[in-house]
Amino acid sequence: MKEAITASDGSGRTVPQWEFVAMMAALMSLGALAIDGMLPALDEIARSLGVTDPNQRQLVVGLYLLASGAGCLVPGTFADRFGRRPVLLVTLGIYVTTALLCAVAPSFGALLALRCLQGFGSAGLSVLPAAIIRDRYEGDQMAKLLSTIFIVFMVVPVLAPSMGDAVLKVGSWHWVFVAMAGLAALVALWTALRLPETLHPEDVQPMEFKTVLHNLPLTLRTRTAVGYVVGSGLTFGALFGYINSAQQLIGEHFNANEAFPVIFGATASTLAVSSFTNSRIVERFGARRVSHSALCAFILISAVQVWAAHYQPHSLMLFVPLMSANLCLLGFMGANFGSIAMQPFEHTAGAASSVQSFVRMLIGAGVGIMIGQAYDDSARPMAHALLVCSILSLGLVLFSERWRLFRRPHDARKYLAMHEVH
């Protein structure tokens, strides 16, 4: 990890790779902070703003995810025209401003509207890091770097609930949003001072409507990408369903409200472990072999989840290791699925990352909201969703791979050219 990242715009900015990894992780982590940092505060938000339906409080998280997915179509196209840095800095400014506005929201409806605005306006936090990384890396090397970034990134879901809980011990739920804005402001300052522009001048795309129409749907016409994008949207939708209902599921169904931050953090920490392992093995075995094996194992664990939800419904000691195993396996799928899907888009990485994030997040958030709203004081809806979504994801991956799993193409460019949907 000694290679330096240099600017493509002649500014002379250079950042060592270790700092580049940390910066990309910090940017991606702000999105996770806006989700997981809210979880301990949902009860207090509901009481403070007069919410009577317990499932409605989940919308503070679910609508943020949905709006973030819808907003993903915007930043990539602008980043392909104006560069990664300026669009990223505008995104961070929106994030900070809307977080502060959420802190003074006068009603639950206003809070939900502001969360939608925050999610839509800060969608670049999930789009632009992938485009920036794709500007410099490809294939298994990109998957390795993404996995390394995910190691740092996954510290946030582990710590964010504890951070939110700590803020609530000394202040009201409003201060959770203030803390979020403060952390984002620090990341924005770091990015402004240190991040080099990575868009190559020859890859600048004109802001013409026909160019946008061509670039944005390209993922959906590329067979090797579409199955991985939609498939990861489904599996992560089941994860979002867990996040949406985690506070109710762990705190109320399993009667472990006091231990919620610790339990949630423990399950989420397995993602960091698998991301670290993936970064060490993916170049040796290939992104396809690793992620295909993880998906098959995910289906088996999900089947056990369904059994446990029906026959051991109140066993927290069984639920925690099973959920931890599911999240661990996602660590072998997320970065690898993403790098495989981005492989064909060397010259339009911004638009490709936009549409992939749009499809992934919109499917994931929609599935997550449905799972959360189906919560019935049991783990059954989530367990069934994990199994169904992972089976559908396997079918989509099989489609992208022309019904053959576990192979590692020797000539990646030739392989990808053969896999366009005609």
C-alpha positions as CSV (number, residue, x, y, z in Angstrom):
1,M,0.0,0.0,0.0
2,K,2.8,2.4,-0.8
3,E,1.7,3.8,-4.2
4,A,0.8,7.5,-4.2
5,I,-2.4,8.8,-5.8
6,T,-1.5,11.8,-8.0
7,A,-3.8,14.5,-9.5
8,S,-5.0,14.3,-13.2
9,D,-5.7,18.0,-13.5
10,G,-2.1,19.4,-13.2
11,S,-2.7,20.7,-9.6
12,G,0.2,18.7,-8.3
13,R,-1.8,17.2,-5.4
14,T,-0.5,13.8,-4.3
15,V,-1.8,11.7,-1.5
16,P,-0.2,8.4,-0.2
17,Q,-2.3,5.3,-0.7
18,W,-2.9,4.7,3.0
19,E,-4.4,8.2,3.3
20,F,-6.4,7.7,0.2
21,V,-7.9,4.5,1.6
22,A,-8.7,6.2,4.9
23,M,-10.3,9.2,3.1
24,M,-12.5,7.0,0.9
25,A,-13.6,5.0,3.9
26,A,-14.4,8.2,5.8
27,L,-16.5,9.5,2.9
28,M,-18.4,6.2,2.6
29,S,-18.8,6.0,6.4
30,L,-20.8,9.3,6.6
31,G,-23.7,7.5,4.8
32,A,-23.5,4.6,7.3
33,L,-23.3,7.2,10.2
34,A,-26.6,8.8,8.9
35,I,-28.2,5.3,9.2
36,D,-26.7,3.5,12.1
37,G,-26.2,6.5,14.3
38,M,-29.9,7.1,14.3
39,L,-30.9,3.7,15.6
40,P,-30.6,4.3,19.4
41,A,-32.5,7.6,19.0
42,L,-35.6,6.3,17.2
43,D,-37.5,5.7,20.4
44,E,-36.9,9.2,21.7
45,I,-37.6,10.7,18.3
46,A,-41.0,8.9,18.2
47,R,-41.9,10.0,21.7
48,S,-40.7,13.6,21.2
49,L,-42.6,14.1,17.9
50,G,-45.7,12.2,18.8
51,V,-45.4,9.1,16.7
52,T,-47.8,6.4,17.8
53,D,-47.2,3.6,15.2
54,P,-44.0,1.8,16.3
55,N,-43.1,0.8,12.7
56,Q,-43.3,4.4,11.5
57,R,-40.1,5.4,13.4
58,Q,-38.2,3.1,11.0
59,L,-38.9,5.6,8.2
60,V,-36.3,7.9,9.6
61,V,-33.8,5.3,8.3
62,G,-35.8,3.8,5.4
63,L,-36.7,7.0,3.6
64,Y,-33.1,8.2,3.9
65,L,-32.0,5.1,2.1
66,L,-34.7,5.3,-0.5
67,A,-33.9,9.0,-1.3
68,S,-30.2,8.2,-1.4
69,G,-30.9,5.6,-4.0
70,A,-33.0,8.0,-6.1
71,G,-30.3,10.7,-5.8
72,C,-27.6,8.4,-7.1
73,L,-28.5,9.2,-10.7
74,V,-27.3,12.8,-10.4
75,P,-23.7,13.1,-9.0
76,G,-21.9,10.6,-11.4
77,T,-22.9,12.5,-14.6
78,F,-21.8,15.8,-13.1
79,A,-18.6,14.2,-11.8
80,D,-17.8,12.9,-15.4
81,R,-18.1,16.5,-16.7
82,F,-16.8,18.7,-13.9
83,G,-14.5,16.3,-12.0
84,R,-14.8,14.3,-8.8
85,R,-13.6,16.9,-6.3
86,P,-16.1,19.7,-6.8
87,V,-19.1,17.4,-6.9
88,L,-17.9,15.6,-3.8
89,L,-17.4,18.9,-1.9
90,V,-21.0,20.1,-2.9
91,T,-22.3,16.7,-1.6
92,L,-20.6,17.1,1.7
93,G,-22.0,20.7,2.0
94,I,-25.5,19.4,1.5
95,Y,-24.9,16.6,4.1
96,V,-23.8,19.0,6.8
97,T,-26.6,21.6,6.1
98,T,-29.4,19.0,6.1
99,A,-28.1,17.3,9.3
100,L,-28.2,20.7,11.1
101,L,-31.8,21.3,9.7
102,C,-32.8,17.8,11.0
103,A,-31.7,18.8,14.4
104,V,-34.3,21.6,14.6
105,A,-37.1,19.8,12.7
106,P,-40.4,20.9,14.3
107,S,-42.4,17.8,13.5
108,F,-42.1,14.1,12.4
109,G,-43.3,15.0,8.9
110,A,-40.7,17.7,8.6
111,L,-38.0,15.4,9.9
112,L,-38.9,12.8,7.3
113,A,-38.9,15.4,4.5
114,L,-35.4,16.6,5.6
115,R,-34.1,13.1,5.8
116,C,-35.3,12.6,2.2
117,L,-33.5,15.8,1.2
118,Q,-30.4,14.7,3.1
119,G,-30.4,11.2,1.4
120,F,-31.0,12.6,-2.1
121,G,-28.4,15.4,-1.7
122,S,-25.7,13.3,-0.2
123,A,-26.1,10.3,-2.6
124,G,-22.6,11.2,-4.0
125,L,-21.1,9.7,-0.9
126,S,-22.0,6.2,-2.2
127,V,-21.4,7.0,-5.9
128,L,-18.2,9.1,-6.1
129,P,-15.8,6.9,-4.0
130,A,-16.3,4.0,-6.4
131,A,-15.8,6.2,-9.4
132,I,-12.6,7.7,-7.9
133,I,-11.2,4.3,-7.1
134,R,-12.2,3.1,-10.6
135,D,-10.2,6.0,-12.1
136,R,-7.0,4.4,-10.7
137,Y,-7.7,0.6,-10.3
138,E,-9.6,-2.2,-12.0
139,G,-10.5,-5.9,-11.6
140,D,-9.2,-7.9,-8.7
141,Q,-6.9,-5.1,-7.7
142,M,-9.9,-2.8,-7.3
143,A,-11.8,-5.5,-5.3
144,K,-8.8,-5.7,-3.0
145,L,-8.7,-2.0,-2.4
146,L,-12.4,-1.8,-1.9
147,S,-12.1,-4.6,0.7
148,T,-9.4,-2.7,2.5
149,I,-11.6,0.4,2.5
150,F,-14.5,-1.6,3.8
151,I,-12.4,-2.7,6.8
152,V,-12.2,0.9,7.9
153,F,-15.7,1.7,6.7
154,M,-17.3,-1.1,8.7
155,V,-16.0,0.4,12.0
156,V,-18.8,2.9,11.7
157,P,-21.7,0.4,11.9
158,V,-20.0,-1.0,15.0
159,L,-19.4,2.3,16.7
160,A,-22.3,4.5,15.4
161,P,-25.0,3.1,17.7
162,S,-22.7,3.5,20.6
163,M,-21.9,7.0,19.6
164,G,-25.6,7.8,19.2
165,D,-26.3,6.2,22.6
166,A,-23.5,8.2,24.2
167,V,-24.9,11.5,22.8
168,L,-28.4,10.5,24.2
169,K,-26.9,10.1,27.7
170,V,-25.8,13.8,27.8
171,G,-28.4,15.4,25.4
172,S,-31.5,14.9,23.4
173,W,-31.9,13.3,20.0
174,H,-31.3,16.7,18.3
175,W,-27.6,16.5,19.3
176,V,-27.2,13.2,17.3
177,F,-27.7,15.2,14.1
178,V,-25.4,18.0,15.4
179,A,-22.6,15.4,16.0
180,M,-23.2,14.0,12.5
181,A,-22.8,17.4,11.0
182,G,-19.6,18.1,12.9
183,L,-18.0,14.9,11.8
184,A,-19.0,15.5,8.2
185,A,-17.5,19.0,8.3
186,L,-14.2,17.6,9.4
187,V,-14.2,15.1,6.6
188,A,-15.1,17.9,4.1
189,L,-12.1,19.9,5.3
190,W,-9.8,16.9,4.9
191,T,-11.1,16.2,1.4
192,A,-10.8,19.8,0.3
193,L,-7.2,20.1,1.5
194,R,-5.9,16.7,0.4
195,L,-7.9,14.8,-2.3
196,P,-6.4,15.0,-5.8
197,E,-8.6,15.1,-8.9
198,T,-8.6,11.6,-10.4
199,L,-10.7,12.2,-13.6
200,H,-8.4,12.0,-16.6
201,P,-8.9,15.0,-19.0
202,E,-9.5,12.6,-21.9
203,D,-12.4,10.9,-20.0
204,V,-14.4,14.1,-19.5
205,Q,-17.9,13.6,-20.7
206,P,-20.0,16.5,-22.2
207,M,-23.2,17.4,-20.4
208,E,-25.4,16.6,-23.4
209,F,-28.7,14.9,-22.9
210,K,-27.9,12.2,-25.5
211,T,-24.6,11.5,-23.6
212,V,-26.5,11.1,-20.3
213,L,-29.1,8.8,-22.0
214,H,-26.3,6.7,-23.3
215,N,-24.1,6.5,-20.2
216,L,-26.7,6.0,-17.5
217,P,-28.5,2.9,-18.9
218,L,-25.2,1.3,-20.0
219,T,-25.0,-0.9,-16.9
220,L,-28.5,-2.4,-17.7
221,R,-27.3,-3.3,-21.2
222,T,-24.1,-5.0,-20.0
223,R,-24.8,-8.6,-19.0
224,T,-21.7,-9.0,-16.8
225,A,-22.8,-6.0,-14.7
226,V,-26.6,-6.1,-14.5
227,G,-26.9,-9.4,-12.6
228,Y,-24.3,-8.3,-10.0
229,V,-25.9,-4.9,-9.5
230,V,-29.5,-6.1,-9.1
231,G,-28.3,-9.2,-7.1
232,S,-26.4,-7.1,-4.6
233,G,-29.4,-4.8,-4.3
234,L,-31.5,-7.7,-3.2
235,T,-29.1,-9.1,-0.7
236,F,-28.3,-5.7,0.8
237,G,-32.1,-5.0,0.9
238,A,-32.3,-7.9,3.4
239,L,-29.5,-6.2,5.3
240,F,-31.4,-2.9,5.3
241,G,-34.4,-4.7,6.6
242,Y,-32.3,-5.9,9.5
243,I,-31.1,-2.3,10.1
244,N,-34.6,-0.8,9.9
245,S,-36.1,-3.2,12.4
246,A,-32.9,-4.0,14.5
247,Q,-33.9,-1.7,17.4
248,Q,-37.4,-3.3,17.7
249,L,-36.1,-6.8,17.0
250,I,-33.2,-6.8,19.5
251,G,-34.6,-4.3,22.0
252,E,-38.2,-5.5,22.1
253,H,-38.6,-9.0,20.7
254,F,-35.4,-10.4,22.3
255,N,-35.8,-8.0,25.3
256,A,-32.2,-6.8,25.1
257,N,-32.7,-3.0,24.8
258,E,-29.9,-2.1,27.1
259,A,-27.4,-4.3,25.2
260,F,-28.6,-3.1,21.8
261,P,-25.5,-1.1,20.8
262,V,-23.2,-3.9,21.8
263,I,-25.2,-6.6,20.1
264,F,-25.7,-4.6,16.9
265,G,-22.0,-3.7,16.9
266,A,-21.0,-7.3,17.4
267,T,-23.0,-8.5,14.5
268,A,-21.8,-5.7,12.2
269,S,-18.1,-6.2,13.2
270,T,-18.0,-9.5,11.3
271,L,-18.3,-7.4,8.1
272,A,-14.9,-5.9,8.9
273,V,-13.4,-9.3,9.5
274,S,-14.6,-10.7,6.2
275,S,-13.5,-7.5,4.3
276,F,-10.0,-7.8,5.8
277,T,-9.9,-11.5,4.8
278,N,-11.2,-10.7,1.3
279,S,-8.5,-8.1,0.8
280,R,-5.9,-10.8,1.5
281,I,-7.4,-13.6,-0.7
282,V,-9.2,-11.9,-3.6
283,E,-6.2,-11.4,-5.9
284,R,-5.2,-15.0,-5.4
285,F,-8.6,-16.7,-6.0
286,G,-10.4,-14.0,-8.0
287,A,-13.5,-11.9,-7.2
288,R,-15.9,-14.3,-8.8
289,R,-14.8,-17.4,-7.0
290,V,-14.8,-15.7,-3.6
291,S,-18.1,-14.0,-4.0
292,H,-19.9,-17.0,-5.6
293,S,-18.8,-19.2,-2.7
294,A,-20.0,-16.6,-0.2
295,L,-23.4,-16.3,-1.9
296,C,-24.0,-20.1,-1.8
297,A,-23.0,-20.1,1.9
298,F,-25.3,-17.1,2.5
299,I,-28.3,-19.1,1.2
300,L,-27.5,-22.0,3.5
301,I,-27.2,-19.8,6.6
302,S,-30.4,-18.0,5.6
303,A,-32.3,-21.3,5.5
304,V,-31.1,-22.0,9.0
305,Q,-32.3,-18.5,9.9
306,V,-35.8,-19.4,8.7
307,W,-35.8,-22.6,10.8
308,A,-34.6,-20.7,13.9
309,A,-37.3,-18.0,13.4
310,H,-40.0,-20.6,13.4
311,Y,-38.8,-23.2,15.9
312,Q,-36.5,-21.2,18.2
313,P,-38.1,-17.7,17.9
314,H,-36.9,-16.3,21.2
315,S,-33.4,-17.6,21.2
316,L,-31.0,-14.5,21.1
317,M,-28.1,-16.9,21.5
318,L,-29.0,-18.5,18.2
319,F,-30.0,-15.3,16.4
320,V,-26.8,-13.4,17.0
321,P,-24.3,-16.0,15.6
322,L,-26.6,-16.6,12.6
323,M,-27.0,-12.9,11.8
324,S,-23.3,-12.4,12.3
325,A,-22.6,-15.2,9.8
326,N,-24.9,-13.6,7.2
327,L,-23.2,-10.2,7.7
328,C,-19.8,-11.8,7.5
329,L,-20.6,-13.4,4.2
330,L,-21.8,-10.0,2.8
331,G,-18.2,-8.8,3.3
332,F,-17.1,-11.4,0.7
333,M,-19.8,-10.3,-1.7
334,G,-20.1,-6.5,-1.6
335,A,-16.7,-5.3,-2.7
336,N,-16.4,-8.2,-5.2
337,F,-19.8,-7.7,-6.8
338,G,-19.1,-4.0,-7.1
339,S,-15.7,-4.4,-8.7
340,I,-17.0,-7.0,-11.2
341,A,-19.9,-4.7,-12.1
342,M,-17.6,-1.7,-12.6
343,Q,-15.0,-3.5,-14.7
344,P,-16.4,-2.6,-18.2
345,F,-16.7,1.1,-17.5
346,E,-13.2,2.5,-17.6
347,H,-14.0,5.7,-19.4
348,T,-17.5,6.4,-17.9
349,A,-16.9,5.4,-14.3
350,G,-18.9,8.3,-12.8
351,A,-22.1,7.6,-14.8
352,A,-21.7,3.8,-14.3
353,S,-21.2,4.2,-10.6
354,S,-24.3,6.5,-10.5
355,V,-26.6,4.0,-12.2
356,Q,-25.2,1.1,-10.3
357,S,-25.7,2.8,-7.0
358,F,-29.1,4.0,-8.1
359,V,-30.3,0.5,-8.9
360,R,-28.6,-1.1,-5.9
361,M,-29.8,1.4,-3.4
362,L,-33.3,1.8,-4.8
363,I,-33.9,-2.0,-4.7
364,G,-32.1,-2.4,-1.4
365,A,-34.0,0.5,0.3
366,G,-37.3,-0.6,-1.1
367,V,-36.9,-4.2,0.0
368,G,-35.6,-2.9,3.4
369,I,-38.6,-0.7,4.0
370,M,-41.0,-3.6,3.1
371,I,-39.2,-5.9,5.5
372,G,-39.2,-3.3,8.2
373,Q,-42.9,-2.5,7.8
374,A,-43.7,-6.2,7.8
375,Y,-42.1,-6.5,11.3
376,D,-44.6,-8.5,13.5
377,D,-42.6,-8.8,16.8
378,S,-40.7,-11.7,15.4
379,A,-37.6,-12.5,13.2
380,R,-39.7,-14.3,10.6
381,P,-40.2,-11.5,8.0
382,M,-36.4,-10.8,8.0
383,A,-35.4,-14.5,7.9
384,H,-37.7,-15.2,4.9
385,A,-36.4,-12.1,3.1
386,L,-32.8,-13.2,3.6
387,L,-33.5,-16.6,2.0
388,V,-35.6,-15.3,-0.9
389,C,-33.4,-12.4,-1.8
390,S,-30.2,-14.5,-1.7
391,I,-31.8,-17.2,-4.0
392,L,-32.9,-14.5,-6.4
393,S,-29.4,-13.0,-6.3
394,L,-27.9,-16.4,-7.2
395,G,-30.2,-16.6,-10.2
396,L,-29.1,-13.1,-11.4
397,V,-25.4,-13.9,-11.0
398,L,-25.9,-17.1,-13.0
399,F,-27.5,-15.0,-15.7
400,S,-24.5,-12.6,-15.8
401,E,-22.0,-15.5,-15.9
402,R,-24.0,-17.4,-18.6
403,W,-24.9,-20.1,-16.1
404,R,-21.4,-21.0,-14.9
405,L,-20.0,-20.1,-11.5
406,F,-16.6,-20.1,-9.9
407,R,-14.6,-19.4,-13.1
408,R,-11.9,-16.8,-13.4
409,P,-11.5,-15.4,-16.9
410,H,-7.9,-15.1,-18.1
411,D,-8.6,-12.3,-20.6
412,A,-10.9,-10.0,-18.6
413,R,-11.4,-7.4,-21.3
414,K,-12.3,-10.0,-23.9
415,Y,-14.6,-11.8,-21.4
416,L,-16.4,-8.6,-20.6
417,A,-16.9,-7.6,-24.2
418,M,-18.6,-10.9,-24.8
419,H,-21.2,-10.3,-22.0
420,E,-23.2,-7.3,-23.3
421,V,-26.9,-7.8,-23.5
422,H,-28.0,-7.6,-27.1
